[in-house]
Amino acid sequence: MSKHKGSFSNLLKYVVPLLGVSIVVNVLLLVPGIVKKNSSLQDTSNKTVVKADTSKDNLFNEINPIKGYEINASFGDLGPKMLAMGVIDYNKFKSVYEKSGQKLSPELDEILKNTVNKKIRITRDNSYFILNFFWAVGLANKSKILEEGEIMKYGGIKEAGNFASTGGWSLAKSNAMDYYSKGDLISLTPEQENLVEKVSSNVYRPCCNNSTAFPDCNHGMALLGVFELMAANGATENQMYEAGKYFNAFWFPGNYYDLALYFKNKENKSFKNIPGQVLLGKEYSSASGYQSIKQWLARKGLIQEPPKQGGGCGV
């Protein structure tokens, strides 16, 4: 993977005022050899960890459904557009799978090379591909959020390449910033763009304390791309929150297993009945919010270890 533009200290100089220590975790997710794939913030107390009996406990199947989660949108020609644009270099993208011992299946290969009108379904098997694919979409699609949002507050376009979501994208033909908000991949009306901004501002992720409207890491940038595609296809606000709930759960299975466990024990709610806007808010889905939930589970002796899964942080 190519190095981030600028030094790590320069990055901290611009983002520490807002992110605090959470940005350290966020950046390390993208640095090879430091954090393994599927990393998530974990409780470091000495509480006893009880391994979940998945034959009796259906919690994991609730957050990561066996059949996956489908949205009312297709890949269309996003893959060919991104290959032509250069934000995805096909050989680099394919090599990621080969180096990790996986294989880019014919179905996934088709998504990159051709127009695919089948509805998008995120599953346990393709969540890693979906993360990388939509990371490129969020990075390259022309966006008000990228050009005028919070990500511009720390040095503007000159320093935007220092974030994990930009400097960490190593699968393009050239520097990631050559494609930053440059492509007409998804056309949005002003109303749809406002909807994306509204929803993104209320959706957090467990690797940091930033909303999707500040997509400084790969998960944030990928979910931004998903929201843009959904909005362009007429999705409602609630449908976008619900999709965000499941996409985050496939990308952060350990964290959302804990959150599902919390709601099950604290409010007697199953994962499907937790409103997406509530679960994805700062109180639960941010790094600080998640840690509070983890501590509550530890105090109650309710910590369980979710099943091990592949996928992970992308690239």
C-alpha atoms as a printed R data frame, in Angstrom:
    type eleno elety resid chain resno       x       y       z
1   ATOM     1    CA   MET     A     1   0.000   0.000   0.000
2   ATOM     2    CA   SER     A     2   1.271   3.453  -0.788
3   ATOM     3    CA   LYS     A     3   2.096   5.739   2.100
4   ATOM     4    CA   HIS     A     4  -0.202   8.552   3.171
5   ATOM     5    CA   LYS     A     5   0.740  11.927   1.749
6   ATOM     6    CA   GLY     A     6   2.537  13.879   4.466
7   ATOM     7    CA   SER     A     7   3.671  12.610   7.834
8   ATOM     8    CA   PHE     A     8   1.566  11.082  10.553
9   ATOM     9    CA   SER     A     9   2.430  14.037  12.764
10  ATOM    10    CA   ASN     A    10   1.092  16.442  10.174
11  ATOM    11    CA   LEU     A    11  -2.128  14.497  10.076
12  ATOM    12    CA   LEU     A    12  -2.509  14.724  13.831
13  ATOM    13    CA   LYS     A    13  -1.791  18.463  13.653
14  ATOM    14    CA   TYR     A    14  -4.917  19.039  11.630
15  ATOM    15    CA   VAL     A    15  -7.347  16.526  13.086
16  ATOM    16    CA   VAL     A    16  -6.571  16.158  16.782
17  ATOM    17    CA   PRO     A    17  -8.774  19.111  17.814
18  ATOM    18    CA   LEU     A    18 -11.844  17.213  16.698
19  ATOM    19    CA   LEU     A    19 -10.984  13.545  16.734
20  ATOM    20    CA   GLY     A    20  -8.780  13.105  19.776
21  ATOM    21    CA   VAL     A    21  -7.217   9.722  20.202
22  ATOM    22    CA   SER     A    22  -9.816   7.973  18.056
23  ATOM    23    CA   ILE     A    23  -8.091   9.125  14.853
24  ATOM    24    CA   VAL     A    24  -5.064   7.045  15.789
25  ATOM    25    CA   VAL     A    25  -7.143   3.892  15.544
26  ATOM    26    CA   ASN     A    26  -8.762   5.178  12.368
27  ATOM    27    CA   VAL     A    27  -5.458   5.696  10.570
28  ATOM    28    CA   LEU     A    28  -3.859   2.499  11.851
29  ATOM    29    CA   LEU     A    29  -6.674   0.519  10.265
30  ATOM    30    CA   LEU     A    30  -5.104   1.372   6.908
31  ATOM    31    CA   VAL     A    31  -1.437   0.753   7.768
32  ATOM    32    CA   PRO     A    32  -0.208  -2.728   6.745
33  ATOM    33    CA   GLY     A    33   1.276  -4.918   9.423
34  ATOM    34    CA   ILE     A    34   0.015  -2.873  12.364
35  ATOM    35    CA   VAL     A    35  -3.624  -3.842  12.651
36  ATOM    36    CA   LYS     A    36  -4.954  -7.079  11.211
37  ATOM    37    CA   LYS     A    37  -8.029  -7.251   8.986
38  ATOM    38    CA   ASN     A    38 -11.362  -7.163  10.792
39  ATOM    39    CA   SER     A    39  -9.879  -5.034  13.568
40  ATOM    40    CA   SER     A    40 -12.325  -3.269  15.868
41  ATOM    41    CA   LEU     A    41 -12.111  -1.498  19.178
42  ATOM    42    CA   GLN     A    42 -12.060  -4.143  21.843
43  ATOM    43    CA   ASP     A    43 -12.589  -4.069  25.591
44  ATOM    44    CA   THR     A    44  -9.256  -4.358  27.396
45  ATOM    45    CA   SER     A    45 -10.574  -5.122  30.869
46  ATOM    46    CA   ASN     A    46  -9.940  -8.404  32.644
47  ATOM    47    CA   LYS     A    47 -13.590  -9.439  32.507
48  ATOM    48    CA   THR     A    48 -14.274 -13.039  31.611
49  ATOM    49    CA   VAL     A    49 -15.156 -13.502  27.939
50  ATOM    50    CA   VAL     A    50 -17.779 -16.151  27.251
51  ATOM    51    CA   LYS     A    51 -17.613 -17.657  23.773
52  ATOM    52    CA   ALA     A    52 -20.992 -17.416  22.055
53  ATOM    53    CA   ASP     A    53 -22.750 -20.688  21.324
54  ATOM    54    CA   THR     A    54 -23.959 -19.917  17.813
55  ATOM    55    CA   SER     A    55 -26.011 -23.098  17.682
56  ATOM    56    CA   LYS     A    56 -28.285 -21.601  20.327
57  ATOM    57    CA   ASP     A    57 -27.618 -17.875  20.027
58  ATOM    58    CA   ASN     A    58 -28.952 -16.355  16.820
59  ATOM    59    CA   LEU     A    59 -27.521 -12.919  17.521
60  ATOM    60    CA   PHE     A    60 -24.864 -13.083  14.839
61  ATOM    61    CA   ASN     A    61 -27.402 -14.130  12.235
62  ATOM    62    CA   GLU     A    62 -29.426 -11.060  13.158
63  ATOM    63    CA   ILE     A    63 -26.614  -8.572  12.524
64  ATOM    64    CA   ASN     A    64 -25.109 -10.448   9.558
65  ATOM    65    CA   PRO     A    65 -28.086 -12.278   7.980
66  ATOM    66    CA   ILE     A    66 -27.141 -15.489   6.191
67  ATOM    67    CA   LYS     A    67 -28.845 -14.259   3.014
68  ATOM    68    CA   GLY     A    68 -27.339 -10.789   3.346
69  ATOM    69    CA   TYR     A    69 -29.044  -7.416   3.092
70  ATOM    70    CA   GLU     A    70 -30.349  -6.029  -0.195
71  ATOM    71    CA   ILE     A    71 -30.873  -2.402  -1.198
72  ATOM    72    CA   ASN     A    72 -33.076  -1.094  -4.003
73  ATOM    73    CA   ALA     A    73 -30.176  -0.134  -6.258
74  ATOM    74    CA   SER     A    74 -27.861  -1.930  -8.663
75  ATOM    75    CA   PHE     A    75 -24.170  -1.581  -9.448
76  ATOM    76    CA   GLY     A    76 -25.098  -0.504 -12.967
77  ATOM    77    CA   ASP     A    77 -22.029   0.711 -14.826
78  ATOM    78    CA   LEU     A    78 -20.170   2.012 -11.771
79  ATOM    79    CA   GLY     A    79 -17.426  -0.594 -12.206
80  ATOM    80    CA   PRO     A    80 -16.615   0.176 -15.854
81  ATOM    81    CA   LYS     A    81 -16.810   3.912 -15.148
82  ATOM    82    CA   MET     A    82 -14.293   3.660 -12.331
83  ATOM    83    CA   LEU     A    83 -11.944   1.484 -14.375
84  ATOM    84    CA   ALA     A    84 -12.092   3.968 -17.250
85  ATOM    85    CA   MET     A    85 -11.569   6.869 -14.889
86  ATOM    86    CA   GLY     A    86  -8.607   5.184 -13.203
87  ATOM    87    CA   VAL     A    87  -9.786   5.414  -9.612
88  ATOM    88    CA   ILE     A    88  -9.714   1.604  -9.704
89  ATOM    89    CA   ASP     A    89  -6.787  -0.123 -11.366
90  ATOM    90    CA   TYR     A    90  -8.086  -3.577 -12.217
91  ATOM    91    CA   ASN     A    91  -4.790  -5.403 -11.706
92  ATOM    92    CA   LYS     A    92  -4.175  -3.748  -8.347
93  ATOM    93    CA   PHE     A    93  -7.723  -4.481  -7.200
94  ATOM    94    CA   LYS     A    94  -7.455  -8.131  -8.249
95  ATOM    95    CA   SER     A    95  -4.042  -8.544  -6.626
96  ATOM    96    CA   VAL     A    96  -5.475  -7.589  -3.234
97  ATOM    97    CA   TYR     A    97  -7.497 -10.784  -3.304
98  ATOM    98    CA   GLU     A    98  -4.653 -12.942  -4.549
99  ATOM    99    CA   LYS     A    99  -2.277 -11.671  -1.865
100 ATOM   100    CA   SER     A   100  -4.818 -12.389   0.862
101 ATOM   101    CA   GLY     A   101  -5.337 -15.927  -0.374
102 ATOM   102    CA   GLN     A   102  -8.775 -15.169  -1.769
103 ATOM   103    CA   LYS     A   103 -10.005 -15.200  -5.340
104 ATOM   104    CA   LEU     A   104 -11.963 -12.532  -7.154
105 ATOM   105    CA   SER     A   105 -14.998 -14.577  -8.154
106 ATOM   106    CA   PRO     A   106 -16.503 -14.344 -11.660
107 ATOM   107    CA   GLU     A   107 -19.511 -12.564 -10.154
108 ATOM   108    CA   LEU     A   108 -17.384  -9.867  -8.534
109 ATOM   109    CA   ASP     A   109 -15.160  -9.612 -11.596
110 ATOM   110    CA   GLU     A   110 -18.282  -8.962 -13.659
111 ATOM   111    CA   ILE     A   111 -19.245  -6.058 -11.410
112 ATOM   112    CA   LEU     A   112 -15.920  -4.391 -12.125
113 ATOM   113    CA   LYS     A   113 -15.897  -4.936 -15.871
114 ATOM   114    CA   ASN     A   114 -19.504  -4.768 -17.028
115 ATOM   115    CA   THR     A   115 -22.899  -3.211 -16.374
116 ATOM   116    CA   VAL     A   116 -24.685  -5.253 -13.713
117 ATOM   117    CA   ASN     A   117 -28.354  -4.480 -13.106
118 ATOM   118    CA   LYS     A   118 -28.858  -7.011 -10.338
119 ATOM   119    CA   LYS     A   119 -29.749  -5.404  -7.002
120 ATOM   120    CA   ILE     A   120 -26.880  -4.938  -4.563
121 ATOM   121    CA   ARG     A   121 -26.820  -7.395  -1.698
122 ATOM   122    CA   ILE     A   122 -24.095  -7.235   0.947
123 ATOM   123    CA   THR     A   123 -23.238 -10.639   2.413
124 ATOM   124    CA   ARG     A   124 -20.627 -12.262   4.615
125 ATOM   125    CA   ASP     A   125 -18.791 -13.364   1.497
126 ATOM   126    CA   ASN     A   126 -18.712 -10.070  -0.411
127 ATOM   127    CA   SER     A   127 -18.571  -7.452   2.367
128 ATOM   128    CA   TYR     A   128 -14.828  -6.950   1.791
129 ATOM   129    CA   PHE     A   129 -15.396  -6.358  -1.927
130 ATOM   130    CA   ILE     A   130 -18.337  -4.028  -1.246
131 ATOM   131    CA   LEU     A   131 -16.199  -2.006   1.160
132 ATOM   132    CA   ASN     A   132 -13.382  -1.485  -1.338
133 ATOM   133    CA   PHE     A   133 -15.727  -0.932  -4.295
134 ATOM   134    CA   PHE     A   134 -17.787   1.760  -2.577
135 ATOM   135    CA   TRP     A   135 -14.698   3.318  -1.019
136 ATOM   136    CA   ALA     A   136 -13.678   4.156  -4.583
137 ATOM   137    CA   VAL     A   137 -17.209   5.369  -5.395
138 ATOM   138    CA   GLY     A   138 -17.324   7.702  -2.394
139 ATOM   139    CA   LEU     A   139 -13.845   9.031  -3.116
140 ATOM   140    CA   ALA     A   140 -14.351   9.703  -6.819
141 ATOM   141    CA   ASN     A   141 -17.978  10.780  -7.125
142 ATOM   142    CA   LYS     A   142 -18.432  14.533  -7.310
143 ATOM   143    CA   SER     A   143 -19.816  15.541  -3.942
144 ATOM   144    CA   LYS     A   144 -20.701  18.645  -1.986
145 ATOM   145    CA   ILE     A   145 -19.641  16.822   1.164
146 ATOM   146    CA   LEU     A   146 -16.135  16.283  -0.214
147 ATOM   147    CA   GLU     A   147 -15.770  19.779  -1.617
148 ATOM   148    CA   GLU     A   148 -17.409  21.871   1.115
149 ATOM   149    CA   GLY     A   149 -17.844  19.611   4.156
150 ATOM   150    CA   GLU     A   150 -15.927  18.992   7.363
151 ATOM   151    CA   ILE     A   151 -13.119  17.192   5.580
152 ATOM   152    CA   MET     A   152 -12.136  20.580   4.117
153 ATOM   153    CA   LYS     A   153 -11.736  22.243   7.524
154 ATOM   154    CA   TYR     A   154  -8.196  21.005   8.150
155 ATOM   155    CA   GLY     A   155  -6.124  22.590   5.432
156 ATOM   156    CA   GLY     A   156  -8.590  22.445   2.546
157 ATOM   157    CA   ILE     A   157  -7.903  20.513  -0.627
158 ATOM   158    CA   LYS     A   158  -4.124  20.784  -0.083
159 ATOM   159    CA   GLU     A   159  -4.315  18.650   3.044
160 ATOM   160    CA   ALA     A   160  -7.296  16.448   2.151
161 ATOM   161    CA   GLY     A   161  -4.910  13.791   0.876
162 ATOM   162    CA   ASN     A   162  -3.628  13.172   4.405
163 ATOM   163    CA   PHE     A   163  -6.710  11.320   5.614
164 ATOM   164    CA   ALA     A   164  -6.926   7.537   5.772
165 ATOM   165    CA   SER     A   165  -9.749   7.528   3.229
166 ATOM   166    CA   THR     A   166  -7.674   9.431   0.677
167 ATOM   167    CA   GLY     A   167  -4.005   8.704   1.347
168 ATOM   168    CA   GLY     A   168  -4.941   5.113   2.127
169 ATOM   169    CA   TRP     A   169  -6.557   4.390  -1.249
170 ATOM   170    CA   SER     A   170  -3.767   2.567  -3.092
171 ATOM   171    CA   LEU     A   171  -5.770   0.804  -5.801
172 ATOM   172    CA   ALA     A   172  -5.969   3.684  -8.296
173 ATOM   173    CA   LYS     A   173  -3.786   4.157 -11.360
174 ATOM   174    CA   SER     A   174  -2.251   7.281  -9.822
175 ATOM   175    CA   ASN     A   175  -2.484   9.336  -6.628
176 ATOM   176    CA   ALA     A   176  -5.886   9.075  -4.952
177 ATOM   177    CA   MET     A   177  -6.338  12.845  -4.944
178 ATOM   178    CA   ASP     A   178  -6.245  12.839  -8.745
179 ATOM   179    CA   TYR     A   179  -9.772  11.415  -8.532
180 ATOM   180    CA   TYR     A   180 -11.109  13.186  -5.447
181 ATOM   181    CA   SER     A   181 -14.667  14.367  -6.227
182 ATOM   182    CA   LYS     A   182 -13.809  14.382  -9.932
183 ATOM   183    CA   GLY     A   183 -16.201  11.810 -11.418
184 ATOM   184    CA   ASP     A   184 -19.798  11.986 -12.567
185 ATOM   185    CA   LEU     A   185 -20.468   8.472 -11.303
186 ATOM   186    CA   ILE     A   186 -23.826   9.111  -9.639
187 ATOM   187    CA   SER     A   187 -26.022  12.050 -10.616
188 ATOM   188    CA   LEU     A   188 -27.898  13.635  -7.712
189 ATOM   189    CA   THR     A   189 -30.497  16.366  -7.672
190 ATOM   190    CA   PRO     A   190 -29.976  19.163  -5.098
191 ATOM   191    CA   GLU     A   191 -32.710  17.563  -2.983
192 ATOM   192    CA   GLN     A   192 -31.033  14.160  -3.119
193 ATOM   193    CA   GLU     A   193 -27.662  15.652  -2.248
194 ATOM   194    CA   ASN     A   194 -29.232  17.391   0.751
195 ATOM   195    CA   LEU     A   195 -30.729  14.065   1.831
196 ATOM   196    CA   VAL     A   196 -27.328  12.396   1.633
197 ATOM   197    CA   GLU     A   197 -25.825  15.179   3.717
198 ATOM   198    CA   LYS     A   198 -28.621  14.959   6.308
199 ATOM   199    CA   VAL     A   199 -28.375  11.199   6.753
200 ATOM   200    CA   SER     A   200 -24.573  11.148   6.617
201 ATOM   201    CA   SER     A   201 -24.375  13.740   9.386
202 ATOM   202    CA   ASN     A   202 -26.275  11.395  11.724
203 ATOM   203    CA   VAL     A   203 -24.431   8.154  10.943
204 ATOM   204    CA   TYR     A   204 -21.314   7.200  12.900
205 ATOM   205    CA   ARG     A   205 -18.859   4.291  12.875
206 ATOM   206    CA   PRO     A   206 -17.051   2.514  15.744
207 ATOM   207    CA   CYS     A   207 -13.516   3.253  14.518
208 ATOM   208    CA   CYS     A   208 -13.707   6.991  15.329
209 ATOM   209    CA   ASN     A   209 -15.976   9.805  16.504
210 ATOM   210    CA   ASN     A   210 -16.758  11.204  13.078
211 ATOM   211    CA   SER     A   211 -19.963  11.014  11.105
212 ATOM   212    CA   THR     A   212 -20.170   9.814   7.512
213 ATOM   213    CA   ALA     A   213 -20.398  13.491   6.561
214 ATOM   214    CA   PHE     A   214 -16.720  13.588   7.589
215 ATOM   215    CA   PRO     A   215 -15.514  10.533   5.625
216 ATOM   216    CA   ASP     A   216 -11.920  10.496   6.815
217 ATOM   217    CA   CYS     A   217 -11.656   6.697   6.842
218 ATOM   218    CA   ASN     A   218 -12.504   3.980   4.342
219 ATOM   219    CA   HIS     A   219 -15.718   2.909   6.057
220 ATOM   220    CA   GLY     A   220 -17.042   6.456   6.070
221 ATOM   221    CA   MET     A   221 -16.106   7.038   2.438
222 ATOM   222    CA   ALA     A   222 -17.665   3.733   1.367
223 ATOM   223    CA   LEU     A   223 -20.923   4.378   3.193
224 ATOM   224    CA   LEU     A   224 -21.059   7.854   1.651
225 ATOM   225    CA   GLY     A   225 -20.922   6.166  -1.760
226 ATOM   226    CA   VAL     A   226 -23.704   3.759  -0.768
227 ATOM   227    CA   PHE     A   227 -25.906   6.618   0.433
228 ATOM   228    CA   GLU     A   228 -25.325   8.557  -2.786
229 ATOM   229    CA   LEU     A   229 -26.365   5.587  -4.897
230 ATOM   230    CA   MET     A   230 -29.438   4.941  -2.749
231 ATOM   231    CA   ALA     A   231 -30.538   8.572  -2.876
232 ATOM   232    CA   ALA     A   232 -30.151   8.628  -6.659
233 ATOM   233    CA   ASN     A   233 -32.451   5.598  -6.783
234 ATOM   234    CA   GLY     A   234 -35.190   7.256  -4.746
235 ATOM   235    CA   ALA     A   235 -34.473   5.827  -1.301
236 ATOM   236    CA   THR     A   236 -36.156   7.469   1.677
237 ATOM   237    CA   GLU     A   237 -34.355   8.753   4.745
238 ATOM   238    CA   ASN     A   238 -35.450   5.740   6.815
239 ATOM   239    CA   GLN     A   239 -34.380   3.286   4.107
240 ATOM   240    CA   MET     A   240 -30.921   4.836   4.072
241 ATOM   241    CA   TYR     A   241 -30.601   4.586   7.853
242 ATOM   242    CA   GLU     A   242 -31.731   0.954   7.768
243 ATOM   243    CA   ALA     A   243 -29.207   0.117   5.052
244 ATOM   244    CA   GLY     A   244 -26.469   1.916   6.973
245 ATOM   245    CA   LYS     A   245 -27.290  -0.222  10.006
246 ATOM   246    CA   TYR     A   246 -26.640  -3.459   8.121
247 ATOM   247    CA   PHE     A   247 -23.682  -2.263   6.051
248 ATOM   248    CA   ASN     A   248 -21.954  -1.108   9.240
249 ATOM   249    CA   ALA     A   249 -22.791  -4.423  10.902
250 ATOM   250    CA   PHE     A   250 -21.186  -6.387   8.050
251 ATOM   251    CA   TRP     A   251 -18.105  -4.151   8.176
252 ATOM   252    CA   PHE     A   252 -17.865  -4.094  11.989
253 ATOM   253    CA   PRO     A   253 -19.394  -7.442  13.028
254 ATOM   254    CA   GLY     A   254 -17.735  -7.555  16.442
255 ATOM   255    CA   ASN     A   255 -18.892  -4.078  17.411
256 ATOM   256    CA   TYR     A   256 -22.471  -4.562  16.264
257 ATOM   257    CA   TYR     A   257 -22.642  -7.970  17.898
258 ATOM   258    CA   ASP     A   258 -21.945  -6.143  21.158
259 ATOM   259    CA   LEU     A   259 -24.487  -3.439  20.372
260 ATOM   260    CA   ALA     A   260 -27.122  -6.049  19.532
261 ATOM   261    CA   LEU     A   261 -26.303  -7.824  22.790
262 ATOM   262    CA   TYR     A   262 -26.738  -4.544  24.664
263 ATOM   263    CA   PHE     A   263 -30.160  -3.787  23.180
264 ATOM   264    CA   LYS     A   264 -31.267  -7.377  23.712
265 ATOM   265    CA   ASN     A   265 -30.426  -7.244  27.415
266 ATOM   266    CA   LYS     A   266 -31.091  -3.582  28.190
267 ATOM   267    CA   GLU     A   267 -34.266  -2.961  26.145
268 ATOM   268    CA   ASN     A   268 -35.327  -6.459  25.076
269 ATOM   269    CA   LYS     A   269 -35.085  -5.432  21.408
270 ATOM   270    CA   SER     A   270 -33.879  -7.597  18.553
271 ATOM   271    CA   PHE     A   271 -31.456  -6.059  16.073
272 ATOM   272    CA   LYS     A   272 -34.072  -5.743  13.343
273 ATOM   273    CA   ASN     A   273 -36.295  -3.691  15.648
274 ATOM   274    CA   ILE     A   274 -33.651  -1.118  16.569
275 ATOM   275    CA   PRO     A   275 -34.305   2.016  14.460
276 ATOM   276    CA   GLY     A   276 -31.333   2.608  12.175
277 ATOM   277    CA   GLN     A   277 -31.149   6.293  13.038
278 ATOM   278    CA   VAL     A   278 -30.950   5.445  16.742
279 ATOM   279    CA   LEU     A   279 -28.340   2.696  16.446
280 ATOM   280    CA   LEU     A   280 -26.127   4.670  14.048
281 ATOM   281    CA   GLY     A   281 -26.126   7.800  16.198
282 ATOM   282    CA   LYS     A   282 -23.154   9.044  18.178
283 ATOM   283    CA   GLU     A   283 -24.498   7.558  21.421
284 ATOM   284    CA   TYR     A   284 -23.988   4.011  20.157
285 ATOM   285    CA   SER     A   285 -22.017   3.790  16.906
286 ATOM   286    CA   SER     A   286 -19.178   6.245  17.488
287 ATOM   287    CA   ALA     A   287 -15.938   5.018  19.060
288 ATOM   288    CA   SER     A   288 -16.750   6.710  22.366
289 ATOM   289    CA   GLY     A   289 -20.371   5.578  22.305
290 ATOM   290    CA   TYR     A   290 -19.416   1.994  21.559
291 ATOM   291    CA   GLN     A   291 -16.853   1.938  24.357
292 ATOM   292    CA   SER     A   292 -19.553   3.034  26.822
293 ATOM   293    CA   ILE     A   293 -21.736   0.140  25.679
294 ATOM   294    CA   LYS     A   294 -18.814  -2.282  25.943
295 ATOM   295    CA   GLN     A   295 -18.173  -1.121  29.491
296 ATOM   296    CA   TRP     A   296 -21.855  -1.613  30.385
297 ATOM   297    CA   LEU     A   297 -21.707  -5.179  29.044
298 ATOM   298    CA   ALA     A   298 -18.518  -5.835  31.007
299 ATOM   299    CA   ARG     A   299 -20.062  -4.557  34.246
300 ATOM   300    CA   LYS     A   300 -23.040  -6.841  33.726
301 ATOM   301    CA   GLY     A   301 -20.848  -9.837  32.839
302 ATOM   302    CA   LEU     A   302 -22.525 -10.098  29.441
303 ATOM   303    CA   ILE     A   303 -19.533  -9.994  27.101
304 ATOM   304    CA   GLN     A   304 -19.608 -12.688  24.419
305 ATOM   305    CA   GLU     A   305 -17.197 -13.407  21.609
306 ATOM   306    CA   PRO     A   306 -18.851 -13.310  18.189
307 ATOM   307    CA   PRO     A   307 -17.962 -15.884  15.510
308 ATOM   308    CA   LYS     A   308 -14.765 -15.155  13.595
309 ATOM   309    CA   GLN     A   309 -15.371 -13.718  10.152
310 ATOM   310    CA   GLY     A   310 -13.343 -12.727   7.123
311 ATOM   311    CA   GLY     A   311 -13.562  -9.397   5.352
312 ATOM   312    CA   GLY     A   312 -12.282  -6.437   7.268
313 ATOM   313    CA   CYS     A   313 -10.940  -2.987   6.786
314 ATOM   314    CA   GLY     A   314 -10.384  -2.974   3.051
315 ATOM   315    CA   VAL     A   315  -7.266  -2.741   0.862
